[in-house]
Amino acid sequence: MPADPYSANIQSYIFLLYTGIALAFAGLAWFQIRGKAGLSLLLIAFGGLSLNLLVCFSDAFLHMWDEQIHAVVAKNMVSNPFKPMLVTDPVLPYNYKGWLNNHVWLHKQPLFLWQIALSFKLFGTSVFSLRLPSILMTTLLVFPVFRIGKIISGTQTGIYAALLVTGSNFIYQLSSGRLATDHNDIAFLFYVTLSIWAFFEKEKSGNRAWIIFIGLFSGAAILNKWLVGLLVYAAWGLSILVFKENRKRLQRFAELSLGLLVTIVVALPWQLYILYRFPQESRHEFSLNTLHFFKTVEGHAGDFMYHLSSIERLYGTDFQYVILVSLIIFLFSAVKTKFKFQILSLIFFVYAFYSFAATKMPAFTIIVAPLVYVMVAHSLTQILKWIGKLNLSPGKKRIVSGLSAMALVFFVYFHFLNHEGLAMKNIAWQKKDFQHEYKANLVYLKLIDEFGGEDVVVYNTWLFDRFKIMFLSDFYANIKLPSKKSIETWKENNFRIVVFDDNKLPDYILTDSTIAKVRSAVYQKDFEENIEVYY
């Protein structure tokens, strides 16, 4: 095992970074030269996959807060998929309302956790298999985004939109677990996008079979992050009410009702199940979901302009100006009025809803990012059409148009991908944190080797590393010191008690020879990963 894992892997990280960019560039170049989408789209998708692997591989440890907890719950769901649990066997009393300490864990809907649990079942329990579903979903996202762009204004727009999706630095931070709500938001983004894609396919083709897919994907979105998964019906319903030709046809209302029925069939059984099986936990979580709109939850506050002010964080520096110009071009372009209305109503609804909601988090509006990319891609297509109208010979016109496309699209791509920042965040800037987390994991693995095979509870862990220990082992862990009463309870239940010694242990622990004390400098930023056990 290398003393410096960062140095050992840096070449691999750089290879993934520039391979991703090269594949994306090759996909765009192939489209500009040949005008065909198939191979171009595959190259772009693999480019995004390479960048995604860079981000997810460079942090070979669980991130604090959500990713750690999601990992533990999903791990417990491998053997019991219909009983989400954070603590599998609670010996001490717990507060069922506390999502950081409770037994039955219903703080999030289950679909993304089932996906992670399936990944654990197939590939073993590891950080990589935890992130694998998010990696796959963000890679596959380019295909529905391409189709939405193509339906709206043609193949060129679809290719550009797919490319822009692979340049989303923010999405990569979610899929690697660095940002709060991580894999939950990636799955939500994926299924909401699929429901919107199916809706546009239905609008274009008139094929009612797409109604079933709208319902399925919307139901899946609800099973990730609750009722905002119904977003597609906002555009669908408004389209019926606003456009006279739809409003006068009862068939349009029947189609929407059928879609809703499918969504209900997909999403409702789980809600009824948890109300029956876990009544107090489920009722608390349902009320908490409603409370998010009316009251600031867990300190996630912000003013009405919070989400508009967060555009740079989600899309890149100065990208609000790109969106504004794109919006103007989009409004005055030849795109069908119904498509303009549907795209803009979806974006407006999400920003309005979350702006009025009291609880604010930056990733809430990411679900309309694909539509923003489609709008920007359309504006790029229009600008390139204007360039193509220059009074040049056919040969020069083709060269100028091709080079302009490459330059303009890649300027936007690089600008909000911020590949230098991506490299810094995932390679150089993270070195110290990587080293600390890497060594901390070694400490916990040594702890597991020392006490494996026993029922163990670990106390006085460093920060929220309690969840890392619970993920790596079957131990229970706690950040605090045990009380005298807790010690007696654990002993009565035949648990081995292990306490990290931070040189501040009280006498009732130091003098208890049945408690294993572990000396480790894990609390410090720079430390050796050795442990010493004494009694």
Protein Blocks (a to p, Z undefined) as FASTA:
>chain_A
ZZblmlmmmmmmmmmmmmmmmmmmmmmmmmmmnopaklmmmmmmmmmmmmmmmmmmmmgc
dcehjlmmmmmmmmmmmmmmmlccfblblfbdcdfklmklpmbdckbcfklmmmmmmmmm
mnopafklmmmmmmmmmmmmmmmmmmmmmmmnojklmmmmmmmmmmmmklmmmmnopagh
ilmmmmmmmmmmmmmmmmmmmmmnopaklmmmmmmmmmmmmmmnojmlmmmmmmmmmmmm
mpmklmmpmklmmmmmmmmmmmmmmmmmmmmmmmmmmmmlmmmmmmmmmmmmmpceehia
cdfklmmmmmmmmnoghklmmmmmmmmmmmmmcbdfklmmmmmmmmmmmmmmmmmpmbdc
fklmmmmmmmmmmmmmmmmmmmmmmmmmpccdfklmmmmmmmmmmmmmmmmmmmmnomml
mmmmmmmmmmmmmmmmmmmmmmmmmmmmmmgoiacddehiahjllmmmmmmmmcdcdfbd
cdfklmmmmmmnopacddddehiacfklmmmmkbccdddfklpmbdcfbdcddZZ
